[in-house]
């Protein structure tokens, strides 16, 4: 059965999820009216997977989405993107290996033709990596200019459970780029929602095995997933207001922000 297949191949970070990844069904999210939706910062390089319904810090001061920045927690709610027939929503999560939000260059803008850093726009030179899977046709993983070594980026995902055979270097693009390269190791830019007291949504992205109406939840510092631990004294509180199911019939809960 599909559920058994997904249990075998996908492991959610949230223990309330039965199979696949965590999900979000927006019942009443104020950000959809206030436009407090943010998607301009890359996720910290230490984050490999962001599931729908996790919470993160939109740490503008450091230029990253992470779990450690100042300010309140923001809800991860990305556009669900699935490209094969018969896939269901729980198969989607933002996985680092699937995203390459960067310029395809081992340099980044701001070096001269000899590979030295320069602030002079007339001297700046960009060279784009032709090799999407991190190696060139001779198996080299870097190029050297004037004794300076620049690594090729590996920007293709490996085979997954649906498509075991495909070309990881489908085409080459060559051209000048002037965009600033993203912070080292960052590849994905999540969409996050500012929530307010009174917001309601349905989810199974909770790190609990059992839940009851009235339970108080709060995002956990280590991963931003809702759980009971520390909830009573937390600045952000979500109350379980209904225990029922997700659209795919997994168990789920409706939660309302009360603080």
Buried (B, 14 or more C-beta within 10 A) or exposed (E): EBBEEBBEEBEBBBEBBBBBBBBBBBBEBBBEEEEBBBEEBBBBBEBBBBBBBBBBBBBBEBEBBBBEBEEEBBBBBBEBEEEEEEBBBBBBBBBBBBBBEBBBBBBBBBBBEEBEEBEEEEEBBBBBBBBBBBBBEEEEEEBEBEEEEBEBBBBBBEEEEEEEEEEBBEEEEEEEBEEEBBBEEBBBBBBBBBBEEEBBBBBBBBBBEEBEEEBBBBBBEEBBBBBBEEBEEBEBBBBBBEBEEBEBEBBBBBBBBEE
